[in-house]
């Protein structure tokens, strides 16, 4: 029989406390009720509740003070704050201090039970992400982060392909982490102490980058003893494909002679189907065979759902490590997981950079991500079933914040992470629509 979740109810009113206990017990939870913050702290010496329902208006030690203690001692337990309507602005401050949600008293039983269920689910997901982050923080190549099965399979393929001098072809969708994978292959090879030279083959002067100006130089000469990464190798024209094939043949010959010569290793990446290009006659078959001696497939981000939040949190920490930014709000987390990421890692990186600009000093919220509405699934609540435009999603988010704040515009603006003038402007727009 599964263990029932433990809920601690902190409410000084006996009748209200009894009603809360009955509602939560009927929902299948094990409930402990106390009348003060002091009693709550005493109860915590013998129990570790999965969630807490906390009244702000407690005698003695205040609910806000107890919230701070709960965040320190129970960082993964959702705290649902209960407040009178006149305390809406204070309640929003509690949300910023770490409360999961707040309800205005008296609260409907169904809303209380649903809020607790969502809080437990959200914090279970947070614990799972933290576990994955710890797993992903092991011996990973620089620039690569994840713990999903698809990611780990790619790491295994990198380990195998890194050994020796074989050329490696990286395949995947546009926006994939080709650069980081190529560097991991270089770092894991016996050439790690040598140069790593990336070459954008789609550049107009690809020939100059690769072969120099005829008097020497060029990426291939610079990569002697190391690795050259040919970015989007499918972009090379016929003449440069022929020159590259000949240069690779010379590199193989150099490795089998006493003269090192132009001894370089090639890692090429492409988002195109090179075998189809060969069949079409637009890519040299001999060059393809030399490039694809070994192959590593870079999985799309939609196959790495467990990694999306790890990467997003990494982007937040990398861009704002000193601000103490609260992080990514729960609805934003759901929206991130629900999005299909057709642009893969590059799209996620751009999305988080833009979201941090919109969020200012506050947490990243769903509205800051500016993602198209999902068609359903995990993020459907964040975008109202996915059938509306982004403007409508934003409008509903603003109105929901106002409702949550009991009509207090200053509190709603603070909850949304926008200025009051911005909120007023949006409300004027909605009124005129």
BELHU-V711170 format. One record per pair of residues at least 24 apart in sequence whose C-alpha atoms are under 8 Angstrom apart, sorted by the first residue. I is the first residue (numbers start at 1). GAP is how many residues later the second one is. D is the distance in Angstrom with one decimal. If there is no record, write none. Layout:
[[I/GAP/D] [I/GAP/D]]
This chain:
[[4/24/6.8] [4/25/5.5] [4/26/6.0] [5/24/5.3] [5/25/6.0] [5/44/7.6] [5/45/6.0] [6/24/4.8] [6/25/5.8] [6/26/7.6] [6/42/7.8] [6/43/4.9] [6/44/5.3] [6/45/6.8] [7/24/4.8] [7/25/6.3] [7/42/5.4] [7/43/6.0] [7/44/5.0] [7/45/5.6] [7/46/7.4] [8/24/5.0] [8/25/6.0] [8/26/7.7] [8/32/7.9] [8/41/6.0] [8/43/6.5] [8/44/4.7] [8/45/6.2] [9/24/4.6] [9/25/6.2] [9/43/5.9] [9/44/4.7] [9/45/6.2] [10/24/5.1] [10/25/5.8] [10/26/6.2] [10/27/7.0] [10/30/6.7] [10/42/7.5] [10/43/6.0] [10/44/4.9] [10/45/6.0] [11/24/5.1] [11/25/6.7] [11/43/6.5] [11/44/5.2] [11/47/7.1] [12/24/5.9] [12/43/7.7] [12/46/6.1] [12/47/7.5] [20/89/7.6] [23/86/5.8] [23/90/7.3] [24/89/6.4] [27/86/6.9] [36/24/7.5] [36/25/7.6] [37/24/5.8] [37/25/6.9] [37/26/6.8] [37/29/6.0] [48/26/7.5] [49/28/7.2] [50/27/5.3] [50/28/7.4] [50/70/7.4] [51/26/4.9] [51/27/5.0] [51/28/5.9] [51/29/7.9] [51/65/7.3] [51/68/7.9] [51/69/7.1] [52/25/7.1] [52/26/6.4] [52/27/4.7] [52/28/6.2] [53/26/5.9] [53/27/4.9] [53/28/6.0] [53/29/7.2] [54/25/6.8] [54/26/6.1] [54/27/4.8] [54/28/5.9] [55/26/5.8] [55/27/4.6] [55/28/6.2] [56/25/6.7] [56/26/6.2] [56/27/5.8] [57/26/7.2] [64/30/6.8] [67/27/7.8] [67/30/7.9] [67/31/7.8] [67/32/7.4] [68/29/7.4] [71/27/6.7] [76/47/5.9] [76/48/8.0] [76/50/7.7] [76/51/7.1] [77/43/7.5] [77/46/6.8] [78/38/7.7] [78/41/5.5] [78/42/6.5] [78/45/6.7] [80/35/7.8] [80/36/7.3] [85/321/6.3] [88/316/7.9] [88/317/5.1] [88/318/6.2] [88/320/7.0] [88/323/6.9] [89/316/6.8] [89/319/7.0] [89/321/7.4] [89/322/4.7] [91/314/8.0] [92/313/7.2] [92/319/6.1] [92/320/7.7] [92/322/7.2] [92/323/6.0] [95/320/7.7] [96/319/7.6] [102/302/8.0] [103/301/7.8] [122/208/7.0] [129/177/7.3] [129/180/7.2] [129/181/6.8] [132/174/7.8] [132/178/7.7] [133/177/6.2] [141/43/5.6] [141/46/7.9] [142/38/7.3] [142/42/7.2] [143/37/5.4] [144/33/8.0] [144/36/6.4] [144/37/7.4] [145/162/7.7] [145/165/7.5] [145/166/6.7] [146/160/7.8] [146/161/5.1] [146/164/6.7] [146/165/7.3] [147/159/7.2] [147/160/6.3] [148/156/5.7] [148/157/7.5] [148/158/5.6] [148/159/6.1] [149/155/7.7] [150/149/6.5] [150/153/6.8] [150/154/6.3] [151/148/7.1] [151/153/6.9] [154/142/7.0] [154/143/6.8] [154/144/6.5] [154/145/7.5] [157/139/6.1] [158/26/7.4] [158/27/6.1] [158/138/6.7] [159/26/7.5] [159/29/7.1] [161/24/7.2] [161/133/6.3] [161/134/7.5] [161/135/7.6] [162/24/6.8] [162/26/5.5] [162/27/5.1] [163/25/7.2] [163/26/5.4] [163/27/7.3] [164/25/6.9] [164/26/7.4] [165/100/6.1] [166/99/7.2] [166/100/7.8] [166/127/6.1] [166/128/6.7] [167/98/6.2] [167/99/5.0] [167/100/5.7] [167/101/7.8] [167/123/6.8] [167/124/5.4] [167/125/6.6] [167/126/5.6] [167/127/6.3] [168/98/6.6] [168/99/4.8] [168/100/6.3] [168/123/6.0] [168/124/5.8] [168/125/6.1] [168/126/4.7] [168/127/5.3] [168/128/7.1] [169/98/6.0] [169/99/4.9] [169/100/5.7] [169/101/7.7] [169/122/5.7] [169/123/5.1] [169/124/7.5] [169/125/6.3] [169/126/4.7] [169/127/6.3] [170/97/7.3] [170/98/6.0] [170/99/4.4] [170/100/6.4] [170/125/5.9] [170/126/5.0] [170/127/5.8] [170/128/6.9] [171/98/5.9] [171/99/5.4] [171/100/5.9] [171/101/7.7] [171/124/7.4] [171/125/6.4] [171/126/4.9] [171/127/6.0] [172/98/6.8] [172/99/5.1] [172/100/7.9] [172/125/6.0] [172/126/5.1] [172/127/6.5] [172/128/7.0] [173/98/4.9] [173/99/7.9] [173/125/7.9] [173/126/8.0] [173/127/6.5] [173/170/7.8] [173/171/7.5] [174/97/5.5] [174/168/8.0] [174/169/6.1] [174/170/7.1] [175/168/5.0] [175/169/5.1] [175/170/5.8] [175/171/4.9] [175/172/6.8] [176/122/6.8] [176/123/7.8] [176/124/6.8] [176/167/7.6] [176/168/5.6] [176/169/5.6] [176/170/6.8] [177/121/7.3] [177/168/6.3] [177/169/7.7] [178/53/7.9] [178/91/6.4] [178/120/7.4] [179/50/7.9] [179/52/7.9] [182/47/6.6] [182/85/6.4] [186/40/7.6] [186/41/6.3] [191/34/6.4] [191/35/5.2] [191/36/7.2] [192/34/7.0] [193/33/7.5] [194/29/7.6] [194/30/7.7] [194/31/5.4] [194/32/4.3] [194/33/7.4] [195/27/7.4] [195/28/5.6] [195/29/7.4] [195/30/7.0] [195/31/4.7] [195/32/6.3] [196/27/6.4] [196/30/5.9] [196/31/4.9] [196/32/5.9] [196/33/7.4] [197/25/7.2] [197/26/6.0] [197/30/6.3] [197/31/4.7] [197/32/6.0] [198/30/5.8] [198/31/4.5] [198/32/6.2] [198/33/6.9] [199/29/7.2] [199/30/5.9] [199/31/5.1] [199/32/5.8] [200/30/6.4] [200/31/4.9] [200/32/7.0] [201/29/6.2] [201/30/5.6] [201/31/5.9] [201/32/5.6] [201/33/7.8] [201/34/5.9] [201/35/5.9] [202/29/7.6] [202/30/6.6] [202/31/7.6] [202/33/5.1] [202/34/6.8] [206/30/7.5] [207/33/6.4] [220/42/7.3] [220/44/7.0] [221/41/6.3] [223/40/7.9] [223/41/5.7] [223/42/7.9] [224/37/7.7] [224/38/5.5] [224/39/5.1] [224/40/4.8] [225/38/5.8] [225/39/5.5] [225/40/7.9] [226/37/7.9] [226/38/5.5] [226/39/6.3] [227/37/5.7] [227/38/4.7] [227/39/5.8] [227/40/7.0] [228/36/7.0] [228/37/6.2] [228/38/5.2] [228/39/6.2] [229/37/6.1] [229/38/4.8] [229/39/5.5] [229/40/7.6] [230/36/7.3] [230/37/6.3] [230/38/4.5] [230/39/6.3] [231/37/6.1] [231/38/5.3] [231/39/6.9] [232/36/7.1] [232/37/5.2] [232/38/4.4] [232/39/6.9] [233/35/6.1] [233/36/6.1] [233/37/5.9] [234/36/6.2] [234/38/6.7] [234/40/7.0] [234/49/7.4] [238/44/7.6] [238/45/7.2] [238/46/7.6] [241/42/7.6] [241/43/6.8] [241/46/7.0] [242/42/7.5] [242/45/7.6] [244/43/7.6] [245/41/7.2] [245/42/5.1] [245/45/7.6] [248/42/7.7] [266/25/7.3] [267/24/7.6] [300/42/8.0] [300/44/6.0] [301/39/7.7] [301/40/6.3] [301/41/8.0] [301/43/5.2] [301/44/6.7] [302/37/7.9] [302/38/5.4] [302/39/6.1] [302/40/7.8] [302/42/7.6] [305/32/6.1] [308/28/7.0] [308/29/6.4] [309/24/6.8] [309/27/7.2] [309/28/7.3] [312/36/7.2] [312/37/7.5] [312/40/6.6] [315/34/6.8] [315/37/6.6] [315/38/7.6] [316/36/7.0] [316/37/7.9] [316/40/7.4] [319/34/7.7] [323/38/7.7] [325/36/6.6] [325/37/6.6] [325/38/6.4] [326/36/6.8] [326/37/5.2] [327/36/5.1] [327/37/6.3] [328/35/5.5] [328/36/4.7] [328/37/6.4] [329/34/6.2] [329/35/5.8] [329/36/5.2] [329/37/7.4] [330/35/7.7] [331/34/6.7] [331/35/5.7] [331/48/7.5] [331/51/5.8] [332/32/6.8] [332/33/5.0] [332/34/3.9] [332/35/7.6] [332/37/7.3] [332/50/7.6] [333/33/7.7] [334/44/6.0] [334/45/4.9] [334/48/7.3] [335/31/6.5] [335/36/7.8] [335/39/7.7] [335/43/7.5] [335/44/4.7] [335/45/7.9] [335/47/6.4] [335/48/8.0] [336/43/7.8] [337/41/7.2] [337/42/7.2] [338/36/6.5] [338/38/7.9] [338/39/6.7] [338/40/5.6] [338/41/5.0] [338/42/7.9] [339/32/7.5] [339/35/6.3] [339/40/7.9] [359/58/6.3] [359/59/7.6] [360/57/7.6] [361/56/8.0] [362/55/5.5] [363/54/7.2] [365/51/7.4] [367/26/7.7] [367/27/5.9] [367/30/7.4] [395/35/7.6] [398/25/7.9]]
